[in-house]
């Protein structure tokens, strides 16, 4: 009964937090399935940090936060379109440089303008508690259309991801399809990073879909399970934070990792039978 009471109080006090968190969980978790299938996990954290750099620019120069995040993320996506020079420099090196520049640059920007550690902490970790109706509409009118666009091109995108050479033989331009996916991913990360923060967005893009891949096989089932798990961890983490007066975003991240570990143990035990 105490859990139900806390849940009702949470809904009454922070409705926008739960709505935004739910939308963020569904959108990022489904996109995360393709991040894992494409094996570009590091891309997600790099883009999250690039979006954080955009938020730092917005904070310092008084720009709209979404404009700053989307601007820097667009630059990051453009770098991903650079041809892979595996004989000289792997793309992972470019991503590592992008991650380091973005994470260091955001801290330096904020520190240089004397905004203090609290602003840096807010950018890195985010805070779903301060979500507003504007954030909700941002996710609805930007994040949801990106998710629908992804689902509409599911078949050619999967062909490019699974067998790039075969897709090219069939006339699919793999580079353009991959750029399309990374563009959608960059937009989603930008719209979610303002309150989600780099760490929560990264957890929803990687840990939650990884849990779904342990529990389901078929693609549509994996996407449905990922979205469901995302909602569960957001609500469970929010309830945990409210009940014990904890920061909400780290609470959600811990819940996602706990569920991932349980699923990994279950999958291992099932395999050994």
C-alpha positions as CSV (number, residue, x, y, z in Angstrom):
1,X,0.0,0.0,0.0
2,X,2.9,2.3,0.7
3,X,4.2,1.8,-2.8
4,X,0.8,2.7,-4.3
5,X,0.6,5.8,-2.1
6,X,4.0,7.0,-3.1
7,X,3.1,6.3,-6.8
8,X,-0.1,8.3,-6.5
9,X,1.7,11.2,-4.9
10,X,4.4,11.1,-7.6
11,X,1.8,11.3,-10.3
12,X,0.1,14.2,-8.7
13,X,3.3,16.2,-7.9
14,X,5.4,15.4,-10.9
15,X,3.2,14.5,-13.9
16,X,5.5,16.0,-16.5
17,X,8.4,14.1,-15.1
18,X,6.7,10.8,-15.6
19,X,5.3,11.7,-19.1
20,X,8.6,13.0,-20.4
21,X,10.4,10.0,-18.8
22,X,8.0,7.6,-20.4
23,X,8.3,9.2,-23.9
24,X,12.1,9.3,-23.5
25,X,12.2,5.7,-22.4
26,X,10.2,4.4,-25.4
27,X,12.0,6.5,-28.0
28,X,15.6,5.9,-26.8
29,X,15.1,2.3,-26.0
30,X,13.8,1.4,-29.5
31,X,16.6,3.4,-31.1
32,X,19.0,1.7,-28.8
33,X,18.1,-1.7,-30.3
34,X,19.5,-0.5,-33.7
35,X,22.5,1.0,-32.0
36,X,23.4,-2.4,-30.6
37,X,22.6,-4.2,-33.8
38,X,24.8,-1.8,-35.7
39,X,27.5,-2.2,-33.0
40,X,28.0,1.5,-32.6
41,X,27.6,1.7,-28.8
42,X,30.3,4.4,-28.6
43,X,28.4,6.6,-31.1
44,X,25.6,7.0,-28.6
45,X,27.7,8.2,-25.7
46,X,29.7,10.4,-28.1
47,X,26.5,12.1,-29.4
48,X,25.2,12.4,-25.9
49,X,28.3,14.3,-24.9
50,X,28.1,16.5,-28.0
51,X,24.5,17.4,-27.1
52,X,25.8,18.3,-23.6
53,X,28.3,20.6,-25.3
54,X,25.5,22.3,-27.1
55,X,23.6,22.7,-23.8
56,X,26.8,24.3,-22.4
57,X,26.8,26.8,-25.3
58,X,23.2,27.5,-24.7
59,X,23.8,28.1,-21.0
60,X,26.7,30.4,-21.6
61,X,25.4,32.4,-24.6
62,X,21.7,32.4,-23.6
63,X,20.5,30.4,-26.6
64,X,17.5,28.1,-26.6
65,X,18.8,24.8,-25.1
66,X,17.3,22.6,-27.9
67,X,18.9,24.8,-30.6
68,X,22.3,24.5,-29.0
69,X,22.0,20.7,-28.5
70,X,20.8,20.1,-32.1
71,X,23.4,22.4,-33.6
72,X,26.4,20.6,-32.0
73,X,24.8,17.2,-32.6
74,X,24.4,18.0,-36.3
75,X,28.1,18.7,-36.4
76,X,28.8,15.4,-34.7
77,X,26.6,13.5,-37.2
78,X,28.4,15.2,-40.1
79,X,31.7,13.9,-38.8
80,X,30.2,10.4,-38.8
81,X,29.7,10.7,-42.5
82,X,33.5,11.0,-43.0
83,X,34.6,7.8,-44.9
84,X,36.2,5.2,-42.6
85,X,39.9,5.2,-43.1
86,X,40.6,1.8,-41.5
87,X,44.0,1.5,-43.1
88,X,45.2,4.6,-41.3
89,X,42.8,5.8,-38.5
90,X,39.7,3.7,-37.4
91,X,36.5,5.6,-36.9
92,X,36.6,4.7,-33.2
93,X,39.5,7.1,-32.9
94,X,37.4,9.9,-34.4
95,X,34.6,9.0,-32.0
96,X,37.0,9.0,-29.0
97,X,38.3,12.4,-30.0
98,X,34.7,13.7,-30.4
99,X,33.8,12.4,-27.0
100,X,36.8,13.9,-25.3
101,X,36.5,17.3,-27.0
102,X,32.7,17.5,-26.2
103,X,33.0,16.4,-22.6
104,X,36.0,18.6,-21.8
105,X,34.7,21.6,-23.8
106,X,31.3,21.6,-22.0
107,X,33.1,21.7,-18.6
108,X,35.5,24.4,-19.7
109,X,32.8,26.6,-21.1
110,X,30.8,26.5,-17.9
111,X,33.8,26.9,-15.7
112,X,35.1,29.9,-17.7
113,X,31.9,31.8,-17.2
114,X,31.8,31.1,-13.5
115,X,28.5,29.2,-13.5
116,X,29.8,26.7,-10.9
117,X,29.7,22.9,-10.3
118,X,25.9,22.7,-10.0
119,X,25.4,23.7,-13.6
120,X,28.0,21.2,-14.8
121,X,26.3,18.5,-12.7
122,X,22.9,19.4,-14.2
123,X,24.3,19.1,-17.7
124,X,26.1,15.8,-17.2
125,X,23.4,14.0,-15.1
126,X,20.3,15.9,-16.0
127,X,17.2,16.1,-13.8
128,X,13.8,14.8,-14.9
129,X,12.2,16.5,-12.0
130,X,12.4,19.8,-13.8
131,X,10.7,18.6,-17.0
132,X,8.1,21.0,-18.2
133,X,5.2,21.0,-20.7
134,X,7.7,22.4,-23.3
135,X,9.9,19.4,-22.8
136,X,6.9,17.1,-23.3
137,X,5.9,18.8,-26.5
138,X,9.5,18.7,-27.7
139,X,9.6,14.9,-27.3
140,X,6.2,14.5,-28.9
141,X,6.8,16.7,-31.9
142,X,10.5,15.8,-32.4
143,X,11.2,12.4,-30.8
144,X,8.0,10.6,-31.8
145,X,8.2,11.5,-35.5
146,X,11.9,10.3,-35.5
147,X,10.7,7.0,-34.1
148,X,7.9,6.7,-36.6
149,X,10.4,7.5,-39.4
150,X,12.7,4.7,-38.2
151,X,9.9,2.2,-38.1
152,X,8.8,3.1,-41.6
153,X,12.2,2.3,-43.1
154,X,12.8,-0.7,-40.9
155,X,13.3,-3.2,-43.7
156,X,16.0,-1.4,-45.9
157,X,17.7,-0.2,-42.7
158,X,18.0,-3.7,-41.3
159,X,19.3,-5.0,-44.7
160,X,22.0,-2.4,-44.6
161,X,22.9,-3.1,-41.0
162,X,22.9,-6.9,-41.3
163,X,24.7,-7.3,-44.7
164,X,26.1,-4.1,-46.1
165,X,27.5,-5.7,-49.2
166,X,24.3,-7.6,-50.1
167,X,22.3,-4.4,-49.6
168,X,24.6,-2.6,-52.1
169,X,24.1,-5.4,-54.6
170,X,20.4,-4.9,-54.3
171,X,20.8,-1.2,-55.1
172,X,20.6,0.2,-51.6
173,X,23.0,3.1,-50.9
174,X,24.4,1.9,-47.5
175,X,26.1,5.2,-46.7
176,X,23.0,7.3,-47.2
177,X,20.9,4.9,-45.1
178,X,23.4,4.9,-42.3
179,X,23.6,8.7,-42.4
180,X,19.8,8.8,-42.2
181,X,19.9,6.6,-39.1
182,X,22.6,8.6,-37.4
183,X,20.7,11.9,-38.2
184,X,17.6,10.5,-36.6
185,X,19.7,9.3,-33.6
186,X,21.3,12.7,-33.3
187,X,17.9,14.4,-33.2
188,X,16.6,12.0,-30.6
189,X,19.7,12.4,-28.4
190,X,19.4,16.2,-28.7
191,X,15.8,16.3,-27.7
192,X,16.3,13.9,-24.8
193,X,19.6,15.3,-23.4
194,X,18.3,18.6,-21.9
195,X,16.7,16.8,-18.9
196,X,17.9,13.3,-19.5
197,X,21.6,14.2,-19.4
198,X,24.3,12.2,-21.1
199,X,24.4,9.3,-18.7
200,X,20.6,8.6,-18.6
201,X,20.3,8.9,-22.4
202,X,23.3,6.5,-22.8
203,X,21.7,4.0,-20.3
204,X,18.4,4.1,-22.3
205,X,20.2,3.6,-25.6
206,X,22.4,0.8,-24.4
207,X,21.6,-1.0,-21.1
208,X,17.8,-1.2,-21.7
209,X,17.9,-2.6,-25.2
210,X,20.7,-5.0,-24.2
211,X,18.4,-6.3,-21.5
212,X,15.7,-6.8,-24.2
213,X,18.1,-8.7,-26.4
214,X,18.6,-11.1,-23.5
215,X,14.9,-11.7,-23.1
216,X,13.6,-11.8,-26.8
217,X,14.7,-13.0,-30.2
218,X,12.6,-11.5,-33.0
219,X,13.2,-7.9,-33.9
220,X,9.7,-6.6,-33.2
221,X,9.6,-8.5,-29.9
222,X,12.9,-7.0,-28.9
223,X,11.7,-3.5,-29.7
224,X,8.5,-4.0,-27.7
225,X,10.4,-5.5,-24.7
226,X,12.9,-2.7,-24.8
227,X,10.2,0.0,-24.7
228,X,8.4,-1.8,-21.9
229,X,11.7,-2.2,-19.9
230,X,12.4,1.5,-20.5
231,X,9.1,2.5,-19.0
232,X,9.5,0.1,-16.1
233,X,12.9,1.4,-15.1
234,X,11.9,5.1,-15.5
235,X,8.9,4.6,-13.2
236,X,10.7,2.3,-10.7
237,X,13.7,4.8,-10.6
238,X,11.3,7.7,-10.1
239,X,9.5,5.9,-7.3
240,X,12.8,5.0,-5.6
241,X,14.0,8.6,-5.9
242,X,10.8,10.0,-4.4
243,X,10.5,7.4,-1.6
244,X,14.2,7.8,-0.4
245,X,14.8,11.4,-1.5
246,X,17.5,10.5,-4.0
247,X,18.5,12.1,-7.4
248,X,16.1,10.8,-10.0
249,X,18.3,10.2,-13.0
250,X,21.0,8.1,-11.2
251,X,18.1,6.1,-9.6
252,X,16.7,5.2,-13.0
253,X,20.2,4.3,-14.3
254,X,20.8,2.0,-11.3
255,X,17.4,0.3,-11.8
256,X,18.2,-0.3,-15.5
257,X,21.6,-1.9,-14.6
258,X,20.0,-4.0,-11.8
259,X,17.4,-5.3,-14.3
260,X,20.1,-6.0,-16.9
261,X,22.1,-8.1,-14.3
262,X,19.0,-10.1,-13.4
263,X,18.3,-10.8,-17.1
264,X,21.9,-11.8,-17.7
265,X,21.8,-14.3,-14.8
266,X,18.5,-15.6,-16.1
267,X,19.8,-16.0,-19.6
268,X,22.9,-17.7,-18.4
269,X,21.0,-20.2,-16.2
270,X,18.6,-20.9,-19.1
271,X,21.5,-21.6,-21.4
272,X,23.2,-24.1,-18.9
273,X,20.0,-26.2,-18.6
